[in-house]
């Protein structure tokens, strides 16, 4: 019986590979994870793409007079407390954006993270993924997470403080699926 061993990658190796790759991957704990890209033939994935596009446009218009920038799917974000490199659907940063290095493709200080939720990603996006930004020693000031349903009408908003105060086993707050 043969056993396949995992190849451990450093964050630097991941970034070198990712910056040349045709498809996006997230990174955590030495491993790369290919992302599922939206395909127009899937109704939920089509809705996901449309929601992202419309929300990016709307947020950009609403935040224009403020010192905020809106980034869409292609902005990688590093959750510093745990080292997760991810691609949220939309990221807002208010104030001066800070980047990992001179490539300006890995944001370090998001203000709002927006995820369009699907039945297969909702629990992870609302709980564990957002939790990667947090540590009990350092709560990112004003960091918020917004989840929008791709297959239901509604939105979920939670702050970093709410998530830390909630039971780790249950995502905080309810949501309205009207």
PyMOL CGO cylinders between C-alpha atoms (Angstrom):
from pymol import cmd
from pymol.cgo import CYLINDER

trace = [
    CYLINDER, 0.00, 0.00, 0.00, 1.47, 3.33, -0.99, 0.3, 1, 1, 1, 1, 1, 1,
    CYLINDER, 1.47, 3.33, -0.99, 0.89, 6.53, 0.88, 0.3, 1, 1, 1, 1, 1, 1,
    CYLINDER, 0.89, 6.53, 0.88, 0.88, 9.87, -0.89, 0.3, 1, 1, 1, 1, 1, 1,
    CYLINDER, 0.88, 9.87, -0.89, 2.69, 12.50, 1.07, 0.3, 1, 1, 1, 1, 1, 1,
    CYLINDER, 2.69, 12.50, 1.07, 1.62, 16.13, 1.01, 0.3, 1, 1, 1, 1, 1, 1,
    CYLINDER, 1.62, 16.13, 1.01, 4.05, 18.71, -0.22, 0.3, 1, 1, 1, 1, 1, 1,
    CYLINDER, 4.05, 18.71, -0.22, 4.46, 21.43, 2.38, 0.3, 1, 1, 1, 1, 1, 1,
    CYLINDER, 4.46, 21.43, 2.38, 4.74, 24.92, 0.91, 0.3, 1, 1, 1, 1, 1, 1,
    CYLINDER, 4.74, 24.92, 0.91, 5.97, 28.01, 2.68, 0.3, 1, 1, 1, 1, 1, 1,
    CYLINDER, 5.97, 28.01, 2.68, 3.90, 31.18, 2.24, 0.3, 1, 1, 1, 1, 1, 1,
    CYLINDER, 3.90, 31.18, 2.24, 6.65, 32.50, -0.04, 0.3, 1, 1, 1, 1, 1, 1,
    CYLINDER, 6.65, 32.50, -0.04, 6.48, 29.37, -2.25, 0.3, 1, 1, 1, 1, 1, 1,
    CYLINDER, 6.48, 29.37, -2.25, 2.69, 29.64, -2.39, 0.3, 1, 1, 1, 1, 1, 1,
    CYLINDER, 2.69, 29.64, -2.39, 2.87, 33.28, -3.50, 0.3, 1, 1, 1, 1, 1, 1,
    CYLINDER, 2.87, 33.28, -3.50, 5.45, 32.48, -6.17, 0.3, 1, 1, 1, 1, 1, 1,
    CYLINDER, 5.45, 32.48, -6.17, 3.22, 29.74, -7.59, 0.3, 1, 1, 1, 1, 1, 1,
    CYLINDER, 3.22, 29.74, -7.59, -0.03, 31.68, -7.18, 0.3, 1, 1, 1, 1, 1, 1,
    CYLINDER, -0.03, 31.68, -7.18, 1.23, 34.80, -8.91, 0.3, 1, 1, 1, 1, 1, 1,
    CYLINDER, 1.23, 34.80, -8.91, 1.99, 32.75, -12.05, 0.3, 1, 1, 1, 1, 1, 1,
    CYLINDER, 1.99, 32.75, -12.05, -1.07, 30.48, -11.94, 0.3, 1, 1, 1, 1, 1, 1,
    CYLINDER, -1.07, 30.48, -11.94, -4.01, 30.62, -14.33, 0.3, 1, 1, 1, 1, 1, 1,
    CYLINDER, -4.01, 30.62, -14.33, -6.45, 29.63, -11.57, 0.3, 1, 1, 1, 1, 1, 1,
    CYLINDER, -6.45, 29.63, -11.57, -6.68, 30.97, -8.06, 0.3, 1, 1, 1, 1, 1, 1,
    CYLINDER, -6.68, 30.97, -8.06, -5.90, 28.95, -4.95, 0.3, 1, 1, 1, 1, 1, 1,
    CYLINDER, -5.90, 28.95, -4.95, -6.13, 29.72, -1.27, 0.3, 1, 1, 1, 1, 1, 1,
    CYLINDER, -6.13, 29.72, -1.27, -3.36, 28.75, 1.13, 0.3, 1, 1, 1, 1, 1, 1,
    CYLINDER, -3.36, 28.75, 1.13, -3.37, 27.53, 4.69, 0.3, 1, 1, 1, 1, 1, 1,
    CYLINDER, -3.37, 27.53, 4.69, -0.93, 25.65, 6.87, 0.3, 1, 1, 1, 1, 1, 1,
    CYLINDER, -0.93, 25.65, 6.87, 1.44, 24.67, 4.07, 0.3, 1, 1, 1, 1, 1, 1,
    CYLINDER, 1.44, 24.67, 4.07, -1.22, 23.59, 1.56, 0.3, 1, 1, 1, 1, 1, 1,
    CYLINDER, -1.22, 23.59, 1.56, -2.81, 25.17, -1.52, 0.3, 1, 1, 1, 1, 1, 1,
    CYLINDER, -2.81, 25.17, -1.52, -6.52, 24.69, -2.16, 0.3, 1, 1, 1, 1, 1, 1,
    CYLINDER, -6.52, 24.69, -2.16, -7.91, 25.26, -5.66, 0.3, 1, 1, 1, 1, 1, 1,
    CYLINDER, -7.91, 25.26, -5.66, -10.93, 27.53, -5.71, 0.3, 1, 1, 1, 1, 1, 1,
    CYLINDER, -10.93, 27.53, -5.71, -14.16, 26.58, -7.42, 0.3, 1, 1, 1, 1, 1, 1,
    CYLINDER, -14.16, 26.58, -7.42, -14.70, 29.18, -10.13, 0.3, 1, 1, 1, 1, 1, 1,
    CYLINDER, -14.70, 29.18, -10.13, -18.22, 30.26, -11.03, 0.3, 1, 1, 1, 1, 1, 1,
    CYLINDER, -18.22, 30.26, -11.03, -19.68, 28.68, -14.15, 0.3, 1, 1, 1, 1, 1, 1,
    CYLINDER, -19.68, 28.68, -14.15, -22.54, 30.45, -15.95, 0.3, 1, 1, 1, 1, 1, 1,
    CYLINDER, -22.54, 30.45, -15.95, -24.54, 27.23, -16.49, 0.3, 1, 1, 1, 1, 1, 1,
    CYLINDER, -24.54, 27.23, -16.49, -25.10, 26.75, -12.76, 0.3, 1, 1, 1, 1, 1, 1,
    CYLINDER, -25.10, 26.75, -12.76, -27.99, 28.91, -11.52, 0.3, 1, 1, 1, 1, 1, 1,
    CYLINDER, -27.99, 28.91, -11.52, -26.59, 29.50, -8.02, 0.3, 1, 1, 1, 1, 1, 1,
    CYLINDER, -26.59, 29.50, -8.02, -23.11, 30.22, -9.34, 0.3, 1, 1, 1, 1, 1, 1,
    CYLINDER, -23.11, 30.22, -9.34, -24.59, 32.56, -11.96, 0.3, 1, 1, 1, 1, 1, 1,
    CYLINDER, -24.59, 32.56, -11.96, -26.49, 34.38, -9.22, 0.3, 1, 1, 1, 1, 1, 1,
    CYLINDER, -26.49, 34.38, -9.22, -23.29, 34.47, -7.16, 0.3, 1, 1, 1, 1, 1, 1,
    CYLINDER, -23.29, 34.47, -7.16, -21.44, 36.26, -9.96, 0.3, 1, 1, 1, 1, 1, 1,
    CYLINDER, -21.44, 36.26, -9.96, -24.27, 38.71, -10.59, 0.3, 1, 1, 1, 1, 1, 1,
    CYLINDER, -24.27, 38.71, -10.59, -24.58, 39.57, -6.88, 0.3, 1, 1, 1, 1, 1, 1,
    CYLINDER, -24.58, 39.57, -6.88, -20.80, 40.21, -6.65, 0.3, 1, 1, 1, 1, 1, 1,
    CYLINDER, -20.80, 40.21, -6.65, -20.82, 42.44, -9.71, 0.3, 1, 1, 1, 1, 1, 1,
    CYLINDER, -20.82, 42.44, -9.71, -23.80, 44.51, -8.62, 0.3, 1, 1, 1, 1, 1, 1,
    CYLINDER, -23.80, 44.51, -8.62, -22.61, 44.85, -5.03, 0.3, 1, 1, 1, 1, 1, 1,
    CYLINDER, -22.61, 44.85, -5.03, -19.09, 45.88, -6.08, 0.3, 1, 1, 1, 1, 1, 1,
    CYLINDER, -19.09, 45.88, -6.08, -20.55, 48.58, -8.31, 0.3, 1, 1, 1, 1, 1, 1,
    CYLINDER, -20.55, 48.58, -8.31, -23.00, 49.76, -5.60, 0.3, 1, 1, 1, 1, 1, 1,
    CYLINDER, -23.00, 49.76, -5.60, -20.40, 49.84, -2.83, 0.3, 1, 1, 1, 1, 1, 1,
    CYLINDER, -20.40, 49.84, -2.83, -17.96, 51.76, -5.03, 0.3, 1, 1, 1, 1, 1, 1,
    CYLINDER, -17.96, 51.76, -5.03, -20.60, 54.41, -5.71, 0.3, 1, 1, 1, 1, 1, 1,
    CYLINDER, -20.60, 54.41, -5.71, -21.69, 54.67, -2.07, 0.3, 1, 1, 1, 1, 1, 1,
    CYLINDER, -21.69, 54.67, -2.07, -18.13, 54.87, -0.71, 0.3, 1, 1, 1, 1, 1, 1,
    CYLINDER, -18.13, 54.87, -0.71, -16.78, 57.27, -3.34, 0.3, 1, 1, 1, 1, 1, 1,
    CYLINDER, -16.78, 57.27, -3.34, -16.78, 60.34, -1.03, 0.3, 1, 1, 1, 1, 1, 1,
    CYLINDER, -16.78, 60.34, -1.03, -15.06, 58.38, 1.76, 0.3, 1, 1, 1, 1, 1, 1,
    CYLINDER, -15.06, 58.38, 1.76, -11.43, 57.27, 2.06, 0.3, 1, 1, 1, 1, 1, 1,
    CYLINDER, -11.43, 57.27, 2.06, -12.42, 53.68, 1.20, 0.3, 1, 1, 1, 1, 1, 1,
    CYLINDER, -12.42, 53.68, 1.20, -11.54, 51.35, -1.64, 0.3, 1, 1, 1, 1, 1, 1,
    CYLINDER, -11.54, 51.35, -1.64, -13.56, 48.40, -2.89, 0.3, 1, 1, 1, 1, 1, 1,
    CYLINDER, -13.56, 48.40, -2.89, -11.76, 45.35, -4.26, 0.3, 1, 1, 1, 1, 1, 1,
    CYLINDER, -11.76, 45.35, -4.26, -13.44, 42.46, -6.01, 0.3, 1, 1, 1, 1, 1, 1,
    CYLINDER, -13.44, 42.46, -6.01, -12.64, 38.78, -6.20, 0.3, 1, 1, 1, 1, 1, 1,
    CYLINDER, -12.64, 38.78, -6.20, -9.07, 39.15, -7.43, 0.3, 1, 1, 1, 1, 1, 1,
    CYLINDER, -9.07, 39.15, -7.43, -7.72, 40.80, -4.28, 0.3, 1, 1, 1, 1, 1, 1,
    CYLINDER, -7.72, 40.80, -4.28, -6.01, 38.24, -2.08, 0.3, 1, 1, 1, 1, 1, 1,
    CYLINDER, -6.01, 38.24, -2.08, -6.26, 38.87, 1.66, 0.3, 1, 1, 1, 1, 1, 1,
    CYLINDER, -6.26, 38.87, 1.66, -3.95, 37.53, 4.36, 0.3, 1, 1, 1, 1, 1, 1,
    CYLINDER, -3.95, 37.53, 4.36, -5.59, 36.72, 7.67, 0.3, 1, 1, 1, 1, 1, 1,
    CYLINDER, -5.59, 36.72, 7.67, -2.49, 37.39, 9.74, 0.3, 1, 1, 1, 1, 1, 1,
    CYLINDER, -2.49, 37.39, 9.74, -3.48, 35.62, 12.98, 0.3, 1, 1, 1, 1, 1, 1,
    CYLINDER, -3.48, 35.62, 12.98, -3.53, 32.21, 11.27, 0.3, 1, 1, 1, 1, 1, 1,
    CYLINDER, -3.53, 32.21, 11.27, -1.77, 32.69, 7.94, 0.3, 1, 1, 1, 1, 1, 1,
    CYLINDER, -1.77, 32.69, 7.94, -4.76, 31.93, 5.69, 0.3, 1, 1, 1, 1, 1, 1,
    CYLINDER, -4.76, 31.93, 5.69, -4.42, 33.50, 2.25, 0.3, 1, 1, 1, 1, 1, 1,
    CYLINDER, -4.42, 33.50, 2.25, -7.89, 33.84, 0.73, 0.3, 1, 1, 1, 1, 1, 1,
    CYLINDER, -7.89, 33.84, 0.73, -9.94, 35.56, -1.93, 0.3, 1, 1, 1, 1, 1, 1,
    CYLINDER, -9.94, 35.56, -1.93, -13.14, 37.02, -0.45, 0.3, 1, 1, 1, 1, 1, 1,
    CYLINDER, -13.14, 37.02, -0.45, -15.83, 37.93, -2.96, 0.3, 1, 1, 1, 1, 1, 1,
    CYLINDER, -15.83, 37.93, -2.96, -15.50, 41.63, -2.10, 0.3, 1, 1, 1, 1, 1, 1,
    CYLINDER, -15.50, 41.63, -2.10, -13.18, 43.47, 0.27, 0.3, 1, 1, 1, 1, 1, 1,
    CYLINDER, -13.18, 43.47, 0.27, -13.49, 47.05, 1.49, 0.3, 1, 1, 1, 1, 1, 1,
    CYLINDER, -13.49, 47.05, 1.49, -10.63, 48.88, 3.15, 0.3, 1, 1, 1, 1, 1, 1,
    CYLINDER, -10.63, 48.88, 3.15, -11.14, 52.30, 4.68, 0.3, 1, 1, 1, 1, 1, 1,
    CYLINDER, -11.14, 52.30, 4.68, -8.05, 54.35, 5.29, 0.3, 1, 1, 1, 1, 1, 1,
    CYLINDER, -8.05, 54.35, 5.29, -4.66, 53.56, 3.86, 0.3, 1, 1, 1, 1, 1, 1,
    CYLINDER, -4.66, 53.56, 3.86, -4.48, 50.00, 2.48, 0.3, 1, 1, 1, 1, 1, 1,
    CYLINDER, -4.48, 50.00, 2.48, -1.53, 47.93, 3.71, 0.3, 1, 1, 1, 1, 1, 1,
    CYLINDER, -1.53, 47.93, 3.71, -0.09, 45.22, 1.50, 0.3, 1, 1, 1, 1, 1, 1,
    CYLINDER, -0.09, 45.22, 1.50, 2.17, 42.25, 2.19, 0.3, 1, 1, 1, 1, 1, 1,
    CYLINDER, 2.17, 42.25, 2.19, 4.86, 43.34, -0.25, 0.3, 1, 1, 1, 1, 1, 1,
    CYLINDER, 4.86, 43.34, -0.25, 5.62, 45.46, -3.28, 0.3, 1, 1, 1, 1, 1, 1,
    CYLINDER, 5.62, 45.46, -3.28, 3.36, 43.36, -5.52, 0.3, 1, 1, 1, 1, 1, 1,
    CYLINDER, 3.36, 43.36, -5.52, 0.29, 45.08, -3.99, 0.3, 1, 1, 1, 1, 1, 1,
    CYLINDER, 0.29, 45.08, -3.99, -1.83, 41.94, -4.47, 0.3, 1, 1, 1, 1, 1, 1,
    CYLINDER, -1.83, 41.94, -4.47, -2.20, 40.75, -0.86, 0.3, 1, 1, 1, 1, 1, 1,
    CYLINDER, -2.20, 40.75, -0.86, -4.18, 43.05, 1.42, 0.3, 1, 1, 1, 1, 1, 1,
    CYLINDER, -4.18, 43.05, 1.42, -3.45, 43.01, 5.15, 0.3, 1, 1, 1, 1, 1, 1,
    CYLINDER, -3.45, 43.01, 5.15, -6.07, 45.37, 6.62, 0.3, 1, 1, 1, 1, 1, 1,
    CYLINDER, -6.07, 45.37, 6.62, -9.59, 44.73, 5.36, 0.3, 1, 1, 1, 1, 1, 1,
    CYLINDER, -9.59, 44.73, 5.36, -12.41, 46.72, 6.94, 0.3, 1, 1, 1, 1, 1, 1,
    CYLINDER, -12.41, 46.72, 6.94, -15.32, 44.74, 5.49, 0.3, 1, 1, 1, 1, 1, 1,
    CYLINDER, -15.32, 44.74, 5.49, -15.24, 41.25, 4.03, 0.3, 1, 1, 1, 1, 1, 1,
    CYLINDER, -15.24, 41.25, 4.03, -18.19, 40.30, 1.84, 0.3, 1, 1, 1, 1, 1, 1,
    CYLINDER, -18.19, 40.30, 1.84, -18.99, 36.73, 0.89, 0.3, 1, 1, 1, 1, 1, 1,
    CYLINDER, -18.99, 36.73, 0.89, -21.85, 35.62, -1.33, 0.3, 1, 1, 1, 1, 1, 1,
    CYLINDER, -21.85, 35.62, -1.33, -23.10, 32.53, 0.44, 0.3, 1, 1, 1, 1, 1, 1,
    CYLINDER, -23.10, 32.53, 0.44, -24.16, 29.32, -1.20, 0.3, 1, 1, 1, 1, 1, 1,
    CYLINDER, -24.16, 29.32, -1.20, -25.50, 26.18, 0.47, 0.3, 1, 1, 1, 1, 1, 1,
    CYLINDER, -25.50, 26.18, 0.47, -22.08, 24.52, 0.24, 0.3, 1, 1, 1, 1, 1, 1,
    CYLINDER, -22.08, 24.52, 0.24, -20.01, 27.45, 1.55, 0.3, 1, 1, 1, 1, 1, 1,
    CYLINDER, -20.01, 27.45, 1.55, -22.26, 29.30, 4.00, 0.3, 1, 1, 1, 1, 1, 1,
    CYLINDER, -22.26, 29.30, 4.00, -21.17, 27.64, 7.24, 0.3, 1, 1, 1, 1, 1, 1,
    CYLINDER, -21.17, 27.64, 7.24, -17.45, 27.90, 6.41, 0.3, 1, 1, 1, 1, 1, 1,
    CYLINDER, -17.45, 27.90, 6.41, -17.63, 31.50, 5.11, 0.3, 1, 1, 1, 1, 1, 1,
    CYLINDER, -17.63, 31.50, 5.11, -19.65, 32.75, 8.10, 0.3, 1, 1, 1, 1, 1, 1,
    CYLINDER, -19.65, 32.75, 8.10, -17.74, 30.93, 10.79, 0.3, 1, 1, 1, 1, 1, 1,
    CYLINDER, -17.74, 30.93, 10.79, -14.35, 29.38, 10.32, 0.3, 1, 1, 1, 1, 1, 1,
    CYLINDER, -14.35, 29.38, 10.32, -13.15, 31.48, 7.37, 0.3, 1, 1, 1, 1, 1, 1,
    CYLINDER, -13.15, 31.48, 7.37, -14.04, 34.79, 9.03, 0.3, 1, 1, 1, 1, 1, 1,
    CYLINDER, -14.04, 34.79, 9.03, -12.61, 33.44, 12.29, 0.3, 1, 1, 1, 1, 1, 1,
    CYLINDER, -12.61, 33.44, 12.29, -9.16, 33.29, 10.67, 0.3, 1, 1, 1, 1, 1, 1,
    CYLINDER, -9.16, 33.29, 10.67, -8.95, 37.07, 10.99, 0.3, 1, 1, 1, 1, 1, 1,
    CYLINDER, -8.95, 37.07, 10.99, -9.40, 36.94, 14.72, 0.3, 1, 1, 1, 1, 1, 1,
    CYLINDER, -9.40, 36.94, 14.72, -7.37, 36.16, 17.77, 0.3, 1, 1, 1, 1, 1, 1,
    CYLINDER, -7.37, 36.16, 17.77, -8.37, 36.71, 21.37, 0.3, 1, 1, 1, 1, 1, 1,
    CYLINDER, -8.37, 36.71, 21.37, -5.27, 38.91, 21.76, 0.3, 1, 1, 1, 1, 1, 1,
    CYLINDER, -5.27, 38.91, 21.76, -6.06, 41.22, 18.85, 0.3, 1, 1, 1, 1, 1, 1,
    CYLINDER, -6.06, 41.22, 18.85, -9.49, 42.03, 17.50, 0.3, 1, 1, 1, 1, 1, 1,
    CYLINDER, -9.49, 42.03, 17.50, -9.21, 43.95, 14.23, 0.3, 1, 1, 1, 1, 1, 1,
    CYLINDER, -9.21, 43.95, 14.23, -10.78, 47.34, 14.91, 0.3, 1, 1, 1, 1, 1, 1,
    CYLINDER, -10.78, 47.34, 14.91, -14.08, 47.66, 13.10, 0.3, 1, 1, 1, 1, 1, 1,
    CYLINDER, -14.08, 47.66, 13.10, -13.69, 44.50, 11.00, 0.3, 1, 1, 1, 1, 1, 1,
    CYLINDER, -13.69, 44.50, 11.00, -17.04, 43.30, 9.71, 0.3, 1, 1, 1, 1, 1, 1,
    CYLINDER, -17.04, 43.30, 9.71, -18.25, 40.37, 7.69, 0.3, 1, 1, 1, 1, 1, 1,
    CYLINDER, -18.25, 40.37, 7.69, -21.28, 40.52, 5.43, 0.3, 1, 1, 1, 1, 1, 1,
    CYLINDER, -21.28, 40.52, 5.43, -22.83, 37.43, 3.92, 0.3, 1, 1, 1, 1, 1, 1,
    CYLINDER, -22.83, 37.43, 3.92, -25.39, 37.60, 1.13, 0.3, 1, 1, 1, 1, 1, 1,
    CYLINDER, -25.39, 37.60, 1.13, -27.46, 34.60, 0.07, 0.3, 1, 1, 1, 1, 1, 1,
    CYLINDER, -27.46, 34.60, 0.07, -27.01, 33.41, -3.49, 0.3, 1, 1, 1, 1, 1, 1,
    CYLINDER, -27.01, 33.41, -3.49, -30.04, 31.14, -3.16, 0.3, 1, 1, 1, 1, 1, 1,
    CYLINDER, -30.04, 31.14, -3.16, -32.15, 33.12, -0.67, 0.3, 1, 1, 1, 1, 1, 1,
    CYLINDER, -32.15, 33.12, -0.67, -33.01, 36.75, -0.11, 0.3, 1, 1, 1, 1, 1, 1,
    CYLINDER, -33.01, 36.75, -0.11, -31.25, 38.12, 2.89, 0.3, 1, 1, 1, 1, 1, 1,
    CYLINDER, -31.25, 38.12, 2.89, -28.04, 39.34, 4.39, 0.3, 1, 1, 1, 1, 1, 1,
    CYLINDER, -28.04, 39.34, 4.39, -26.02, 38.54, 7.47, 0.3, 1, 1, 1, 1, 1, 1,
    CYLINDER, -26.02, 38.54, 7.47, -23.78, 41.06, 9.20, 0.3, 1, 1, 1, 1, 1, 1,
    CYLINDER, -23.78, 41.06, 9.20, -21.40, 40.17, 11.99, 0.3, 1, 1, 1, 1, 1, 1,
    CYLINDER, -21.40, 40.17, 11.99, -18.53, 42.01, 13.57, 0.3, 1, 1, 1, 1, 1, 1,
    CYLINDER, -18.53, 42.01, 13.57, -15.25, 40.59, 14.79, 0.3, 1, 1, 1, 1, 1, 1,
    CYLINDER, -15.25, 40.59, 14.79, -16.34, 41.24, 18.39, 0.3, 1, 1, 1, 1, 1, 1,
    CYLINDER, -16.34, 41.24, 18.39, -19.61, 39.30, 17.89, 0.3, 1, 1, 1, 1, 1, 1,
    CYLINDER, -19.61, 39.30, 17.89, -17.80, 36.30, 16.51, 0.3, 1, 1, 1, 1, 1, 1,
    CYLINDER, -17.80, 36.30, 16.51, -15.30, 36.20, 19.34, 0.3, 1, 1, 1, 1, 1, 1,
    CYLINDER, -15.30, 36.20, 19.34, -18.05, 36.53, 21.91, 0.3, 1, 1, 1, 1, 1, 1,
    CYLINDER, -18.05, 36.53, 21.91, -20.15, 33.75, 20.34, 0.3, 1, 1, 1, 1, 1, 1,
    CYLINDER, -20.15, 33.75, 20.34, -19.79, 30.07, 20.93, 0.3, 1, 1, 1, 1, 1, 1,
    CYLINDER, -19.79, 30.07, 20.93, -17.09, 28.84, 18.53, 0.3, 1, 1, 1, 1, 1, 1,
    CYLINDER, -17.09, 28.84, 18.53, -19.32, 25.96, 17.48, 0.3, 1, 1, 1, 1, 1, 1,
    CYLINDER, -19.32, 25.96, 17.48, -22.19, 28.17, 16.30, 0.3, 1, 1, 1, 1, 1, 1,
    CYLINDER, -22.19, 28.17, 16.30, -21.87, 31.12, 13.92, 0.3, 1, 1, 1, 1, 1, 1,
    CYLINDER, -21.87, 31.12, 13.92, -23.22, 34.24, 15.66, 0.3, 1, 1, 1, 1, 1, 1,
    CYLINDER, -23.22, 34.24, 15.66, -26.47, 35.92, 14.83, 0.3, 1, 1, 1, 1, 1, 1,
    CYLINDER, -26.47, 35.92, 14.83, -29.43, 34.76, 12.92, 0.3, 1, 1, 1, 1, 1, 1,
    CYLINDER, -29.43, 34.76, 12.92, -30.41, 35.58, 9.43, 0.3, 1, 1, 1, 1, 1, 1,
    CYLINDER, -30.41, 35.58, 9.43, -33.58, 36.30, 7.59, 0.3, 1, 1, 1, 1, 1, 1,
    CYLINDER, -33.58, 36.30, 7.59, -34.28, 34.03, 4.63, 0.3, 1, 1, 1, 1, 1, 1,
    CYLINDER, -34.28, 34.03, 4.63, -37.35, 35.88, 3.32, 0.3, 1, 1, 1, 1, 1, 1,
]
cmd.load_cgo(trace, "trace")
